[in-house]
């Protein structure tokens, strides 16, 4: 199929002198369609390939090298590409205070945000499945958190949650009788009294997760709704005739149809959130128990100008993600592969 | 008997979900619209009004002011925050990124969807693998290299990084659209004597226009909203700040009143939201095409 267009011009050129072809080399030999497609294809892909190579692949390779070297930003100017090999950076990264807690935080944050945004997206898609007045408008409005600049929305959340002039605390005091304003973004642990029990909840982390769910549920919503609208009506009608209740129809008809796209979304969101920097940095700056690994890399790089340690930390982050994805595809890979 | 209970269960559930559905819809409308209306509301208030009554969701006519916008847009020399300059920087970087990305992505997507070349199966997966690596991993060496090349405080360097970040997804979106164009159209063009480049320019490009628009818009949004690389490369050069970076840097301090910054965030949000609404259908379809095929 794909070679068809290349077949045509070739035929046009060779057909006037069909006897020419087998005896061949005179001046320039007409290329076969496959070779031509090969050449054109490589030529067309090369600009992209070049950009990706220079700005993505080479830097990554260099990061790997840097992670094994003693490198500070000041002495990197005169430094060669190789030299000063050491494992110091890794011992420093693994040994530094808060490495493991940061990894745990990253995992909690990623898992919470992924699950939350996909579930909220699913609920939203189900609610907006059937037409109603104003659906188009609401659908468009719901994409706002996703398309709006992260800096702007993070700033709005910051102001709204502020203990001094935030609307949330003001309303909380008025409606729920909160005694003191709650500093949502800077409270590591908030004590909750529930039925005589004292529970400490990681408030800042939960707030950041909530922000992430809010910002990315439209993404899940879009994909799930698109898939939902492609489910043939006949299936559900048949189940309806057989007397299936809404929950049964969802559980046995819709969910199996949606499962591939949900799995794909979970993987995508997990990868994206795991590497996420902006949201946490903007909301809490990585303080109050929200020091996800990506923010630590940034701190190593800009606060201490320790390029080697930053590279090592970034590498550890990438490696953990690879391991997690490896596990995932090991156990659930077949399902996703079938879909894609 | 069983038949009857089943019927009532179905009945109860129908009712329950009928009500729940509206609750969910109201909840969704609330959480998506409220933050943005809050942003708009605060941006037209003087700071005293906010401090006096932080919980009010309304604004009285005598408080209403547009001076916040004047303050935020005016250049720093005139006592403002210089957002006009930031807007210009953002626009330059984003438009440059869009043009460069499309220039690189159109041939790439065409090749992947139409031509059997060495490695054509692997290459799109390879490009998408870019997103597997954390941006922070790239940030370290790019930071160093750009510092060396003197590109560290330049908008050009930033645009190059953005192109690398957006080319893979652009290729993916364009490819999904290109495969829906029948190959026979190209065969016809070839029969009429078009070379491949002519075919791409005169036949394929006009046909892919909707997808090109959608992809371009998406790339524009990514570049406009981006924050990490802008922070890394431009933080030291306030004259080169993008709007996102400017807002983030200023909101860290306490000198600038929050309502003025709120006007800044409105200014930052509006271009993206306008573009998005102008092309909503185009965009959502471009992004999710392929998701609905099982």
Interface residues (C-beta under 8 A of the other chain):
Chain A: X1 X2 X3 X4 X5 X6 X7 X8 X9 X12 X34 X37 X38 X39 X40 X41 X42 X43 X44 X45 X47 X48 X49 X51 X52 X54 X55 X56 X58 X59 X60 X62 X63 X66 X73 X76 X77 X123 X124 X126 X127 X128 X132 X138 X140 X141 X142 X143 X144 X145 X147 X148 X149 X150 X151 X152 X153 X155 X156 X157 X158 X159 X160 X164 X165 X166 X167 X169 X170 X171 X174 X214 X222 X223 X226 X227 X229 X230 X243 X244 X245 X246 X247 X257 X260 X261 X271 X272 X274 X275 X277 X278 X282 X294 X297 X298 X301 X302 X307 X310 X311 X314 X315 X317 X318 X321 X322 X325 X339
Chain B: X3 X6 X7 X9 X10 X13 X14 X17 X21 X24 X25 X28 X29 X31 X32 X33 X35 X36 X38 X39 X42 X50 X51 X53 X54 X55 X57 X103 X104 X105 X107 X108 X110 X111 X112 X113 X114 X115 X116 X117 X118 X120 X123 X127 X130 X131 X132 X133 X134 X135 X136 X137 X138 X139 X140 X141 X142 X143 X144 X145 X147 X148 X160 X161 X163 X164 X167 X168 X171 X183 X184 X186 X187 X189 X190 X191 X193 X195 X196 X199 X221 X224 X225 X227 X228 X232 X243 X244 X245 X247 X248 X251 X258 X261 X262 X265 X266 X268 X269 X272 X273 X276 X277 X280 X284 X287 X288 X291 X292 X293 X294
